[in-house]
Amino acid sequence: MKKIDRMREKVTILPTSLYLSRMHDAGWSLVALEWEREVEVSGEPPEPPVEHGSEEIPFGLRIASDCRHLEDDPLEMQTLKFLTEMIVQDVSFKSMADALNAREYRNRDGRPWNAASVFKLTPRLIEVAPRILSGPEWESREKQLPRVTWNS
């Protein structure tokens, strides 16, 4: 059985045809090019990223430095934990969005939160909640949360 070996290189200079030939001769196939550039931004929020037929990385995760697996994104996980606490307190989606914006948390695309964008995170919260709602950190935090009427 064969497996695919992948390698990602940080480019500091343009690759030469000699370099590309050497890589090809060593059995590597060029499968993608990724481009980036700096642009001046106005005061408007950035445009959402363009999808190129790939799956979106779940909120709370990011691509690890080895480009082979996903790892927790600390800021996004903090956002999910904060939302989980507010769900336990029976806070409305609009109030959740307002609370996130008051703390200057932003969507992945850099925009402020609104009720709809918080609502769209509900499936992800359901997926990650068992991990968030367990462990010593949550047990101590749970004692600090006020009881809501339906859950008392």
C-alpha positions as MATLAB code, in Angstrom:
seq = 'MKKIDRMREKVTILPTSLYLSRMHDAGWSLVALEWEREVEVSGEPPEPPVEHGSEEIPFGLRIASDCRHLEDDPLEMQTLKFLTEMIVQDVSFKSMADALNAREYRNRDGRPWNAASVFKLTPRLIEVAPRILSGPEWESREKQLPRVTWNS';
ca = [
       0.000    0.000    0.000;
       1.298    3.461   -0.889;
       0.796    6.687    1.004;
       1.078   10.274   -0.133;
       3.964   12.216    1.376;
       3.436   15.994    1.399;
       5.845   18.813    2.030;
       5.243   22.542    2.384;
       8.123   24.958    1.953;
       8.341   28.599    2.970;
       9.382   30.514   -0.139;
      11.831   33.389    0.305;
      12.932   33.668   -3.328;
      11.291   32.558   -6.552;
      12.117   28.929   -7.316;
      14.308   28.395  -10.361;
      13.612   25.905  -13.104;
      16.694   23.960  -11.899;
      15.189   23.647   -8.412;
      11.827   22.549   -9.817;
      13.567   19.970  -12.015;
      15.502   18.580   -9.042;
      12.327   18.236   -7.002;
      10.575   16.535   -9.926;
      13.502   14.165  -10.426;
      13.335   13.297   -6.717;
       9.746   12.118   -7.232;
       7.850   15.211   -6.083;
       4.891   16.584   -8.027;
       3.900   20.219   -7.809;
       0.255   20.202   -6.672;
      -0.488   23.829   -5.739;
       0.769   27.384   -5.574;
      -0.307   29.725   -2.803;
       0.083   33.469   -3.247;
      -0.149   36.310   -0.752;
       0.479   40.031   -0.829;
       0.129   43.041    1.400;
      -2.617   45.482    0.485;
      -3.742   48.758    1.948;
      -6.965   48.409    3.899;
      -9.641   50.980    4.504;
     -11.676   51.271    7.658;
     -14.163   48.724    6.262;
     -14.114   45.101    7.432;
     -12.136   42.757    5.178;
     -13.863   40.742    2.490;
     -14.612   37.143    3.454;
     -12.074   34.654    2.091;
     -12.753   33.195   -1.338;
     -13.618   29.500   -1.227;
     -11.673   27.321   -3.655;
     -13.687   24.147   -3.293;
     -12.075   23.155   -0.003;
     -13.700   22.452    3.337;
     -13.824   25.207    5.892;
     -11.792   24.569    9.029;
     -14.146   24.260   12.024;
     -14.298   27.325   14.262;
     -11.932   26.860   17.204;
      -9.309   25.033   15.126;
      -6.471   26.033   12.832;
      -3.916   24.270   10.658;
      -0.908   23.193   12.709;
       2.558   24.403   11.796;
       3.403   21.010   10.284;
       0.435   21.440    7.869;
      -0.632   17.854    8.609;
      -3.302   18.232   11.255;
      -5.546   20.704   13.052;
      -4.890   22.205   16.464;
      -6.870   24.430   18.830;
      -6.904   28.121   17.983;
      -6.633   29.746   21.445;
      -8.651   32.892   20.649;
     -11.427   30.990   18.872;
     -11.579   28.405   21.674;
     -11.869   31.272   24.169;
     -14.798   32.590   22.099;
     -16.474   29.153   22.141;
     -15.992   28.830   25.917;
     -17.498   32.282   26.458;
     -20.485   31.405   24.244;
     -20.969   28.111   26.089;
     -21.180   29.957   29.405;
     -23.777   32.327   27.962;
     -25.838   29.434   26.572;
     -25.866   27.851   30.030;
     -27.143   31.205   31.357;
     -29.909   31.194   28.675;
     -28.676   34.411   27.035;
     -30.217   35.391   23.675;
     -28.141   35.214   20.488;
     -28.301   39.006   20.151;
     -27.043   39.472   23.710;
     -24.256   36.940   23.024;
     -23.209   38.909   19.949;
     -23.278   42.167   21.920;
     -21.146   40.605   24.683;
     -18.599   39.280   22.167;
     -18.379   42.692   20.496;
     -18.007   44.442   23.865;
     -14.961   42.241   24.493;
     -13.749   43.087   20.963;
     -13.939   39.466   19.768;
     -14.345   39.277   15.993;
     -15.487   36.688   13.447;
     -12.821   34.898   11.456;
     -13.330   37.438    8.708;
     -12.696   40.326   11.127;
     -16.304   41.520   11.316;
     -18.276   42.184   14.487;
     -20.600   39.441   15.704;
     -24.358   39.564   15.147;
     -27.167   37.234   16.256;
     -27.084   35.290   12.967;
     -23.319   34.680   13.059;
     -23.572   33.449   16.667;
     -26.511   31.198   15.697;
     -24.433   29.682   12.870;
     -21.908   28.540   15.509;
     -24.553   26.446   17.289;
     -23.629   23.143   15.543;
     -19.961   23.735   16.373;
     -20.829   24.519   19.989;
     -22.793   21.268   20.229;
     -19.788   19.416   18.822;
     -17.214   20.959   21.148;
     -19.368   21.438   24.295;
     -18.564   18.048   25.889;
     -14.886   18.979   25.859;
     -15.539   22.519   27.109;
     -18.018   21.483   29.804;
     -15.718   18.926   31.415;
     -12.575   19.178   33.454;
     -11.513   21.123   36.507;
     -11.564   24.515   34.747;
     -15.283   24.204   33.982;
     -16.166   22.729   37.380;
     -14.762   25.788   39.154;
     -16.304   28.152   36.583;
     -19.713   26.445   36.791;
     -19.984   27.372   40.480;
     -19.603   31.062   39.575;
     -22.429   31.035   36.993;
     -25.857   32.238   38.113;
     -28.657   29.673   37.988;
     -31.343   30.285   35.383;
     -34.976   29.685   36.274;
     -35.561   26.681   34.006;
     -32.362   24.985   35.185;
     -32.651   25.461   38.957;
];
